[in-house]
Each structure stands twice: as structure tokens, then as C-alpha cells.
């Protein structure tokens, strides 16, 4: 459960922003979207490889 303590006189908008940030970091929405459809293990493996290649290219281009 996410708890956001609100201080006396603190703006409710700021507290809501903190809550949204904490919720995003938990990864709940990302997991829900992933569970909406089934991906075969081979497809997941291929996507992970493609992502690794992409990240590696970015890092080598950075150097």
C-alpha cells in the first residue's frame, strides 16, 4: 500500500504528484499491460535480445 504523508498546509496537488510518482515506480500498470496478452517465450527472448543490441549501440555511440 502506498502511503503519502501530507504535512500541515501542504498543497494537495503536490501530495498527488508524490503519489503518482510512487505509484509509477511500483510498476503495477506496466505489469497489468504485460498480462493483458500472452507472449510466447521465444518472442520475449527475441525482444530482449533486440533491446540489448539497441542499448549496446547507444552506449558505444556515447563513447
N, C-alpha and C positions, 0 to 999 in steps of 0.2 A: 504494500500500500504506500502511495506517495503522500508524504506529509510536507506541507509548505507552511512554516510558521510565519504569521503576519504580525508585524510589530505595530505598536500603537501609533496611529496616524500614518501608517504606510499606505501608499496608493494601491488600490485593488488591482489596477492594471499591471503594476509591477509584480504583484504576487501571482497573477495569472500568467505572466510571461515566464516567471520562475517555474511554475507548474508545467507549462508546455515544454520547457527545456528539459526538465527532469523526465517527463513522460517520453519525449523523443529519445533520450539516452537509454531508456529501458529496452527499446527495440520491439515493443509489443505490436505496433502497427506493421512493421516490416515482417514479423513472423506471421501475422494474420494474412497478409497479402501472399506470402510464400505458400501458406497452407490452402489457399483457395484453389489451386490447381496442382496436379501431381506432375512432377518432372522425373523422368527416368534417371537412374543413377548415371548412366552414360552421358546424358545431356548435361547433368550437373557437373560432371567431371570435365567435359569439354569446355563448358562456360568458365570453370575455374582456371583451366589452362589458358584460355584466351585472355582472361583478366590478368593472370600472372605475366603473360607476354607483354600486355599493354603497360602494366606497371613497370616492368623491367625496361621497356623502351623509354618511358618517361624519365626514369632515373638515369639512364645512360645519356639521354639528351640533356639532362640537367648538368651533368659533369662536363 
